[in-house]
Amino acid sequence: MDVDIDDEIEIDFGAGHGIDLSPIHLQLTPDACGQRLDKVVAGLVPQFSRSRLQLWFDGGHILVDGKTARGKDTAYGDESIVVAPQEAPEDTAFTPEKMDLNIIYEDDHILVINKPAGLVVHPGAGNWSGTMLNGLLHHAPQLTSVPRAGIVHRLDKDTSGLMVVGKTLAAQTDLVRQLQARTVKREYFALVWGTPQLSGTIDASMGRHPKDRIKMAVSTSMSSKPAITHYQRIESGLLDRRPVTLVQCNLETGRTHQIRVHMQHLGFALVGDSTYGKQHLTPVFGRQALQARRLGLVHPATGVACEWIVPLADDFAELIAKAGIPEPEAV
C-alpha cells in the first residue's frame, strides 16, 4: 500500500528485529564452476535477498579467497567465501525511540494520538527510524507483541490530526473490523483552491497512477478500489488574491491520498499539495492543508461510542486566518 492521506493498514511489516551478524563461511564445490558468484552465493544463503547480497558485494563485505570480488565474476568451484552480514536500516525499524507523542486519550486498550505534520507513521523506504511506530514502542513496550505496534490506519507525513492505536491484539482486531465495516467516523478539514459547490459526494474508485507509481489516481482499472468522500463547504476566502475554501470531508472509505486525489479530481486541489496541486501555488503553504479533526468509534473493550476532536494545527489555523476564514468551533 506508504504510504499517506489515510489508509487502513493492509500489509505486514514483518518482525524487523535485526539479523545475525556472525560471518558465514562457505566452501564452493565443482558444481558451481562457470556460474556467477552472486547466483552461487544466493543459493547458499537463501535467507538474504539478491539485492542485499549485491550491496554486500559492492561494499566489500563478501570475500572470495580473502579478497573482494564482484557478484558478476565467474566461480571456479573451489573458492572459500566469507559473507559478513551487514545491518540494513530496515533491520532496526522496530527499535523503540523516545519521542513526545501528543496522546489525547489512553487506557489499557487504546490510545488516541494527535499527530503533528512532519511525523511519519510507520517505517518505510527512506524513513526507517523516527516514526510514530518507534515512539509507540518506547511509550508502550507491550506493543512489540501486537502487529504493526497496534497501528490500524495512517496519515500522510504532512497531514496532521487524530489517529487511534490498539494496545492489544483484541483491540487492534476490533478496530480493523470497524474500519472495514466503515463505522469509524473520520472527519477532516481541508483548504482547497477555488469554490466547490455547497456539498457533495465523490464516489470514484482509486488505484495507482498509470504513469507515476508514487501517486494515486481516480481509476476504473481492475485493480482499483472503491473510494467515497463526502464533503461540505464551510467558508470561502482569499489567499494571495485567489479564492480558497475550507471544506469538511468525511471518509466512507480510507484509500491512500483519498481526499487529496478526490478534491483534485473535482478541480479543487488542496493548498500546499506539491504532489497533486498546482506547482506554482505550492509555496503558499509548506504542506498539504489537511487535518484529521474528528474521530469517532466504538470502544473495542467497553462498547461505548467515543469521539474526539482537536483544534486545527497552529500552521493550519494561521493559514485560514490569513485567508480571512475564522476557525470553526468544535461542535
GULUMDO-814521 format. One record per residue (C-alpha): residue number from 0; x, y, z; residue in one letter. Coordinates in steps of 0.05 Angstrom, whole numbers, plus 5000, padded with zeros to 4 digits. Layout:
N
+-----+------+------+------+--------+
! num !    u !    v !    w ! residu !
+-----+------+------+------+--------+
! NUM !    X !    Y !    Z !      A !
...
+-----+------+------+------+--------+
***
This chain:
331
+-----+------+------+------+--------+
! num !    u !    v !    w ! residu !
+-----+------+------+------+--------+
!   0 ! 5000 ! 5000 ! 5000 !      M !
!   1 ! 5068 ! 5088 ! 5044 !      D !
!   2 ! 5045 ! 5110 ! 5046 !      V !
!   3 ! 4999 ! 5171 ! 5063 !      D !
!   4 ! 4920 ! 5215 ! 5065 !      I !
!   5 ! 4894 ! 5159 ! 5105 !      D !
!   6 ! 4892 ! 5085 ! 5091 !      D !
!   7 ! 4874 ! 5024 ! 5131 !      E !
!   8 ! 4938 ! 4984 ! 5142 !      I !
!   9 ! 4937 ! 4924 ! 5096 !      E !
!  10 ! 5008 ! 4899 ! 5098 !      I !
!  11 ! 5051 ! 4863 ! 5149 !      D !
!  12 ! 5117 ! 4897 ! 5162 !      F !
!  13 ! 5150 ! 4833 ! 5187 !      G !
!  14 ! 5189 ! 4823 ! 5250 !      A !
!  15 ! 5243 ! 4874 ! 5236 !      G !
!  16 ! 5284 ! 4857 ! 5296 !      H !
!  17 ! 5353 ! 4852 ! 5264 !      G !
!  18 ! 5395 ! 4796 ! 5236 !      I !
!  19 ! 5452 ! 4751 ! 5259 !      D !
!  20 ! 5516 ! 4788 ! 5241 !      L !
!  21 ! 5562 ! 4729 ! 5250 !      S !
!  22 ! 5608 ! 4715 ! 5190 !      P !
!  23 ! 5584 ! 4659 ! 5145 !      I !
!  24 ! 5638 ! 4613 ! 5116 !      H !
!  25 ! 5623 ! 4578 ! 5050 !      L !
!  26 ! 5664 ! 4528 ! 5010 !      Q !
!  27 ! 5645 ! 4522 ! 4937 !      L !
!  28 ! 5644 ! 4455 ! 4902 !      T !
!  29 ! 5657 ! 4438 ! 4829 !      P !
!  30 ! 5583 ! 4442 ! 4810 !      D !
!  31 ! 5588 ! 4518 ! 4819 !      A !
!  32 ! 5641 ! 4523 ! 4764 !      C !
!  33 ! 5621 ! 4571 ! 4709 !      G !
!  34 ! 5564 ! 4604 ! 4747 !      Q !
!  35 ! 5561 ! 4676 ! 4770 !      R !
!  36 ! 5586 ! 4685 ! 4841 !      L !
!  37 ! 5525 ! 4724 ! 4863 !      D !
!  38 ! 5479 ! 4668 ! 4839 !      K !
!  39 ! 5520 ! 4615 ! 4875 !      V !
!  40 ! 5523 ! 4654 ! 4940 !      V !
!  41 ! 5448 ! 4670 ! 4937 !      A !
!  42 ! 5433 ! 4596 ! 4932 !      G !
!  43 ! 5476 ! 4581 ! 4993 !      L !
!  44 ! 5447 ! 4636 ! 5037 !      V !
!  45 ! 5374 ! 4640 ! 5015 !      P !
!  46 ! 5356 ! 4679 ! 5079 !      Q !
!  47 ! 5384 ! 4741 ! 5046 !      F !
!  48 ! 5356 ! 4775 ! 4984 !      S !
!  49 ! 5395 ! 4781 ! 4919 !      R !
!  50 ! 5393 ! 4857 ! 4925 !      S !
!  51 ! 5422 ! 4855 ! 4995 !      R !
!  52 ! 5477 ! 4808 ! 4974 !      L !
!  53 ! 5494 ! 4854 ! 4917 !      Q !
!  54 ! 5502 ! 4912 ! 4965 !      L !
!  55 ! 5550 ! 4869 ! 5006 !      W !
!  56 ! 5590 ! 4850 ! 4945 !      F !
!  57 ! 5595 ! 4924 ! 4926 !      D !
!  58 ! 5614 ! 4943 ! 4997 !      G !
!  59 ! 5670 ! 4891 ! 5002 !      G !
!  60 ! 5632 ! 4850 ! 5055 !      H !
!  61 ! 5637 ! 4785 ! 5015 !      I !
!  62 ! 5708 ! 4759 ! 5008 !      L !
!  63 ! 5729 ! 4705 ! 4958 !      V !
!  64 ! 5794 ! 4671 ! 4978 !      D !
!  65 ! 5807 ! 4730 ! 5023 !      G !
!  66 ! 5797 ! 4783 ! 4970 !      K !
!  67 ! 5739 ! 4827 ! 4949 !      T !
!  68 ! 5701 ! 4804 ! 4888 !      A !
!  69 ! 5645 ! 4825 ! 4842 !      R !
!  70 ! 5579 ! 4789 ! 4841 !      G !
!  71 ! 5583 ! 4782 ! 4766 !      K !
!  72 ! 5650 ! 4746 ! 4769 !      D !
!  73 ! 5651 ! 4673 ! 4749 !      T !
!  74 ! 5661 ! 4619 ! 4801 !      A !
!  75 ! 5713 ! 4565 ! 4791 !      Y !
!  76 ! 5682 ! 4517 ! 4841 !      G !
!  77 ! 5737 ! 4512 ! 4894 !      D !
!  78 ! 5735 ! 4581 ! 4927 !      E !
!  79 ! 5728 ! 4596 ! 5001 !      S !
!  80 ! 5678 ! 4651 ! 5012 !      I !
!  81 ! 5664 ! 4692 ! 5075 !      V !
!  82 ! 5600 ! 4732 ! 5079 !      V !
!  83 ! 5599 ! 4786 ! 5132 !      A !
!  84 ! 5526 ! 4805 ! 5141 !      P !
!  85 ! 5511 ! 4879 ! 5150 !      Q !
!  86 ! 5451 ! 4910 ! 5182 !      E !
!  87 ! 5405 ! 4947 ! 5135 !      A !
!  88 ! 5364 ! 5006 ! 5160 !      P !
!  89 ! 5300 ! 4965 ! 5158 !      E !
!  90 ! 5330 ! 4913 ! 5205 !      D !
!  91 ! 5324 ! 4962 ! 5263 !      T !
!  92 ! 5259 ! 4994 ! 5240 !      A !
!  93 ! 5223 ! 4967 ! 5302 !      F !
!  94 ! 5271 ! 4998 ! 5352 !      T !
!  95 ! 5237 ! 5037 ! 5408 !      P !
!  96 ! 5254 ! 5111 ! 5406 !      E !
!  97 ! 5236 ! 5163 ! 5458 !      K !
!  98 ! 5194 ! 5219 ! 5429 !      M !
!  99 ! 5139 ! 5267 ! 5451 !      D !
! 100 ! 5074 ! 5237 ! 5427 !      L !
! 101 ! 5013 ! 5282 ! 5435 !      N !
! 102 ! 4968 ! 5230 ! 5467 !      I !
! 103 ! 4899 ! 5258 ! 5479 !      I !
! 104 ! 4868 ! 5194 ! 5506 !      Y !
! 105 ! 4895 ! 5128 ! 5533 !      E !
! 106 ! 4871 ! 5068 ! 5572 !      D !
! 107 ! 4891 ! 4995 ! 5575 !      D !
! 108 ! 4862 ! 4981 ! 5506 !      H !
! 109 ! 4871 ! 5040 ! 5460 !      I !
! 110 ! 4907 ! 5106 ! 5454 !      L !
! 111 ! 4889 ! 5165 ! 5410 !      V !
! 112 ! 4944 ! 5210 ! 5383 !      I !
! 113 ! 4942 ! 5279 ! 5353 !      N !
! 114 ! 4996 ! 5270 ! 5301 !      K !
! 115 ! 5035 ! 5332 ! 5281 !      P !
! 116 ! 5052 ! 5347 ! 5209 !      A !
! 117 ! 5122 ! 5321 ! 5192 !      G !
! 118 ! 5117 ! 5256 ! 5232 !      L !
! 119 ! 5119 ! 5192 ! 5191 !      V !
! 120 ! 5071 ! 5140 ! 5218 !      V !
! 121 ! 5108 ! 5075 ! 5204 !      H !
! 122 ! 5177 ! 5055 ! 5177 !      P !
! 123 ! 5187 ! 5052 ! 5103 !      G !
! 124 ! 5238 ! 5067 ! 5049 !      A !
! 125 ! 5275 ! 5129 ! 5069 !      G !
! 126 ! 5243 ! 5131 ! 5138 !      N !
! 127 ! 5268 ! 5071 ! 5177 !      W !
! 128 ! 5272 ! 5109 ! 5244 !      S !
! 129 ! 5240 ! 5168 ! 5278 !      G !
! 130 ! 5170 ! 5145 ! 5261 !      T !
! 131 ! 5108 ! 5144 ! 5304 !      M !
! 132 ! 5115 ! 5069 ! 5308 !      L !
! 133 ! 5183 ! 5077 ! 5340 !      N !
! 134 ! 5154 ! 5125 ! 5391 !      G !
! 135 ! 5096 ! 5078 ! 5407 !      L !
! 136 ! 5143 ! 5021 ! 5422 !      L !
! 137 ! 5180 ! 5065 ! 5472 !      H !
! 138 ! 5117 ! 5092 ! 5504 !      H !
! 139 ! 5083 ! 5024 ! 5509 !      A !
! 140 ! 5134 ! 4967 ! 5504 !      P !
! 141 ! 5079 ! 4914 ! 5504 !      Q !
! 142 ! 5063 ! 4937 ! 5433 !      L !
! 143 ! 5121 ! 4894 ! 5409 !      T !
! 144 ! 5074 ! 4835 ! 5414 !      S !
! 145 ! 5020 ! 4870 ! 5372 !      V !
! 146 ! 5026 ! 4870 ! 5296 !      P !
! 147 ! 5049 ! 4938 ! 5270 !      R !
! 148 ! 5053 ! 4963 ! 5342 !      A !
! 149 ! 4977 ! 4969 ! 5343 !      G !
! 150 ! 4971 ! 5016 ! 5283 !      I !
! 151 ! 4907 ! 5005 ! 5244 !      V !
! 152 ! 4905 ! 5065 ! 5198 !      H !
! 153 ! 4952 ! 5120 ! 5178 !      R !
! 154 ! 4961 ! 5193 ! 5159 !      L !
! 155 ! 5010 ! 5221 ! 5109 !      D !
! 156 ! 5073 ! 5251 ! 5137 !      K !
! 157 ! 5049 ! 5322 ! 5124 !      D !
! 158 ! 4977 ! 5311 ! 5147 !      T !
! 159 ! 4962 ! 5328 ! 5219 !      S !
! 160 ! 4908 ! 5301 ! 5264 !      G !
! 161 ! 4876 ! 5243 ! 5300 !      L !
! 162 ! 4896 ! 5170 ! 5298 !      M !
! 163 ! 4876 ! 5111 ! 5341 !      V !
! 164 ! 4921 ! 5054 ! 5361 !      V !
! 165 ! 4901 ! 4986 ! 5390 !      G !
! 166 ! 4944 ! 4969 ! 5451 !      K !
! 167 ! 4924 ! 4895 ! 5450 !      T !
! 168 ! 4914 ! 4846 ! 5393 !      L !
! 169 ! 4840 ! 4841 ! 5411 !      A !
! 170 ! 4832 ! 4917 ! 5409 !      A !
! 171 ! 4870 ! 4923 ! 5344 !      Q !
! 172 ! 4829 ! 4869 ! 5311 !      T !
! 173 ! 4764 ! 4902 ! 5333 !      D !
! 174 ! 4786 ! 4970 ! 5307 !      L !
! 175 ! 4806 ! 4939 ! 5240 !      V !
! 176 ! 4737 ! 4907 ! 5234 !      R !
! 177 ! 4704 ! 4974 ! 5249 !      Q !
! 178 ! 4745 ! 5007 ! 5194 !      L !
! 179 ! 4727 ! 4951 ! 5146 !      Q !
! 180 ! 4653 ! 4959 ! 5165 !      A !
! 181 ! 4660 ! 5035 ! 5152 !      R !
! 182 ! 4632 ! 5052 ! 5220 !      T !
! 183 ! 4692 ! 5093 ! 5243 !      V !
! 184 ! 4676 ! 5168 ! 5236 !      K !
! 185 ! 4734 ! 5206 ! 5206 !      R !
! 186 ! 4725 ! 5279 ! 5193 !      E !
! 187 ! 4777 ! 5323 ! 5160 !      Y !
! 188 ! 4785 ! 5397 ! 5146 !      F !
! 189 ! 4820 ! 5416 ! 5081 !      A !
! 190 ! 4834 ! 5483 ! 5049 !      L !
! 191 ! 4826 ! 5479 ! 4974 !      V !
! 192 ! 4837 ! 5526 ! 4916 !      W !
! 193 ! 4772 ! 5551 ! 4886 !      G !
! 194 ! 4700 ! 5548 ! 4909 !      T !
! 195 ! 4666 ! 5479 ! 4904 !      P !
! 196 ! 4591 ! 5471 ! 4909 !      Q !
! 197 ! 4559 ! 5473 ! 4977 !      L !
! 198 ! 4563 ! 5397 ! 4988 !      S !
! 199 ! 4571 ! 5333 ! 4950 !      G !
! 200 ! 4595 ! 5261 ! 4949 !      T !
! 201 ! 4654 ! 5238 ! 4908 !      I !
! 202 ! 4645 ! 5164 ! 4890 !      D !
! 203 ! 4705 ! 5149 ! 4847 !      A !
! 204 ! 4748 ! 5087 ! 4852 !      S !
! 205 ! 4823 ! 5096 ! 4861 !      M !
! 206 ! 4887 ! 5059 ! 4843 !      G !
! 207 ! 4959 ! 5072 ! 4828 !      R !
! 208 ! 4973 ! 5125 ! 4776 !      H !
! 209 ! 4987 ! 5090 ! 4710 !      P !
! 210 ! 5050 ! 5131 ! 4696 !      K !
! 211 ! 5074 ! 5152 ! 4765 !      D !
! 212 ! 5074 ! 5095 ! 4815 !      R !
! 213 ! 5085 ! 5141 ! 4873 !      I !
! 214 ! 5019 ! 5176 ! 4861 !      K !
! 215 ! 4947 ! 5153 ! 4866 !      M !
! 216 ! 4892 ! 5170 ! 4816 !      A !
! 217 ! 4818 ! 5161 ! 4802 !      V !
! 218 ! 4816 ! 5097 ! 4763 !      S !
! 219 ! 4770 ! 5046 ! 4731 !      T !
! 220 ! 4822 ! 4991 ! 4725 !      S !
! 221 ! 4810 ! 4922 ! 4752 !      M !
! 222 ! 4859 ! 4935 ! 4809 !      S !
! 223 ! 4825 ! 4999 ! 4833 !      S !
! 224 ! 4787 ! 5001 ! 4898 !      K !
! 225 ! 4722 ! 5036 ! 4916 !      P !
! 226 ! 4733 ! 5105 ! 4946 !      A !
! 227 ! 4678 ! 5151 ! 4974 !      I !
! 228 ! 4687 ! 5220 ! 5003 !      T !
! 229 ! 4631 ! 5265 ! 5028 !      H !
! 230 ! 4647 ! 5339 ! 5031 !      Y !
! 231 ! 4614 ! 5403 ! 5054 !      Q !
! 232 ! 4635 ! 5475 ! 5041 !      R !
! 233 ! 4649 ! 5512 ! 5106 !      I !
! 234 ! 4671 ! 5582 ! 5085 !      E !
! 235 ! 4710 ! 5616 ! 5029 !      S !
! 236 ! 4763 ! 5669 ! 5030 !      G !
! 237 ! 4822 ! 5696 ! 4991 !      L !
! 238 ! 4895 ! 5674 ! 4994 !      L !
! 239 ! 4944 ! 5714 ! 4952 !      D !
! 240 ! 4883 ! 5744 ! 4918 !      R !
! 241 ! 4859 ! 5676 ! 4896 !      R !
! 242 ! 4795 ! 5643 ! 4922 !      P !
! 243 ! 4803 ! 5587 ! 4972 !      V !
! 244 ! 4751 ! 5547 ! 5011 !      T !
! 245 ! 4753 ! 5509 ! 5076 !      L !
! 246 ! 4717 ! 5444 ! 5067 !      V !
! 247 ! 4697 ! 5389 ! 5115 !      Q !
! 248 ! 4709 ! 5319 ! 5087 !      C !
! 249 ! 4682 ! 5254 ! 5116 !      N !
! 250 ! 4712 ! 5189 ! 5094 !      L !
! 251 ! 4669 ! 5129 ! 5079 !      E !
! 252 ! 4730 ! 5091 ! 5055 !      T !
! 253 ! 4803 ! 5102 ! 5070 !      G !
! 254 ! 4847 ! 5099 ! 5009 !      R !
! 255 ! 4917 ! 5127 ! 5004 !      T !
! 256 ! 4914 ! 5202 ! 4989 !      H !
! 257 ! 4838 ! 5196 ! 4982 !      Q !
! 258 ! 4818 ! 5268 ! 4999 !      I !
! 259 ! 4876 ! 5298 ! 4961 !      R !
! 260 ! 4860 ! 5257 ! 4898 !      V !
! 261 ! 4785 ! 5265 ! 4901 !      H !
! 262 ! 4786 ! 5341 ! 4911 !      M !
! 263 ! 4837 ! 5349 ! 4856 !      Q !
! 264 ! 4793 ! 5305 ! 4812 !      H !
! 265 ! 4737 ! 5356 ! 4822 !      L !
! 266 ! 4784 ! 5413 ! 4804 !      G !
! 267 ! 4797 ! 5437 ! 4874 !      F !
! 268 ! 4867 ! 5416 ! 4894 !      A !
! 269 ! 4890 ! 5425 ! 4966 !      L !
! 270 ! 4930 ! 5486 ! 4983 !      V !
! 271 ! 5003 ! 5467 ! 4992 !      G !
! 272 ! 4996 ! 5399 ! 4958 !      D !
! 273 ! 5061 ! 5391 ! 4920 !      S !
! 274 ! 5041 ! 5322 ! 4893 !      T !
! 275 ! 4971 ! 5335 ! 4866 !      Y !
! 276 ! 4965 ! 5411 ! 4867 !      G !
! 277 ! 4988 ! 5466 ! 4820 !      K !
! 278 ! 5063 ! 5471 ! 4827 !      Q !
! 279 ! 5067 ! 5547 ! 4821 !      H !
! 280 ! 5019 ! 5553 ! 4880 !      L !
! 281 ! 5051 ! 5504 ! 4929 !      T !
! 282 ! 5099 ! 5555 ! 4961 !      P !
! 283 ! 5039 ! 5588 ! 4993 !      V !
! 284 ! 5039 ! 5534 ! 5047 !      F !
! 285 ! 5093 ! 5484 ! 5067 !      G !
! 286 ! 5049 ! 5423 ! 5066 !      R !
! 287 ! 4981 ! 5400 ! 5043 !      Q !
! 288 ! 4928 ! 5438 ! 5083 !      A !
! 289 ! 4894 ! 5377 ! 5112 !      L !
! 290 ! 4878 ! 5355 ! 5183 !      Q !
! 291 ! 4841 ! 5295 ! 5213 !      A !
! 292 ! 4800 ! 5337 ! 5261 !      R !
! 293 ! 4748 ! 5289 ! 5289 !      R !
! 294 ! 4750 ! 5214 ! 5304 !      L !
! 295 ! 4692 ! 5172 ! 5327 !      G !
! 296 ! 4689 ! 5098 ! 5342 !      L !
! 297 ! 4661 ! 5045 ! 5388 !      V !
! 298 ! 4710 ! 5028 ! 5444 !      H !
! 299 ! 4734 ! 4957 ! 5430 !      P !
! 300 ! 4730 ! 4936 ! 5503 !      A !
! 301 ! 4671 ! 4974 ! 5532 !      T !
! 302 ! 4626 ! 4980 ! 5471 !      G !
! 303 ! 4616 ! 5054 ! 5487 !      V !
! 304 ! 4613 ! 5104 ! 5430 !      A !
! 305 ! 4673 ! 5151 ! 5435 !      C !
! 306 ! 4691 ! 5215 ! 5398 !      E !
! 307 ! 4750 ! 5262 ! 5399 !      W !
! 308 ! 4760 ! 5329 ! 5366 !      I !
! 309 ! 4822 ! 5373 ! 5363 !      V !
! 310 ! 4832 ! 5445 ! 5342 !      P !
! 311 ! 4868 ! 5459 ! 5277 !      L !
! 312 ! 4944 ! 5455 ! 5280 !      A !
! 313 ! 4976 ! 5523 ! 5291 !      D !
! 314 ! 5002 ! 5530 ! 5220 !      D !
! 315 ! 4935 ! 5510 ! 5190 !      F !
! 316 ! 4898 ! 5559 ! 5235 !      A !
! 317 ! 4945 ! 5615 ! 5215 !      E !
! 318 ! 4934 ! 5597 ! 5142 !      L !
! 319 ! 4859 ! 5602 ! 5143 !      I !
! 320 ! 4863 ! 5666 ! 5185 !      A !
! 321 ! 4907 ! 5695 ! 5130 !      K !
! 322 ! 4852 ! 5677 ! 5081 !      A !
! 323 ! 4801 ! 5713 ! 5125 !      G !
! 324 ! 4767 ! 5649 ! 5147 !      I !
! 325 ! 4751 ! 5640 ! 5221 !      P !
! 326 ! 4767 ! 5573 ! 5252 !      E !
! 327 ! 4702 ! 5534 ! 5261 !      P !
! 328 ! 4680 ! 5519 ! 5332 !      E !
! 329 ! 4682 ! 5447 ! 5356 !      A !
! 330 ! 4611 ! 5420 ! 5355 !      V !
+-----+------+------+------+--------+
***
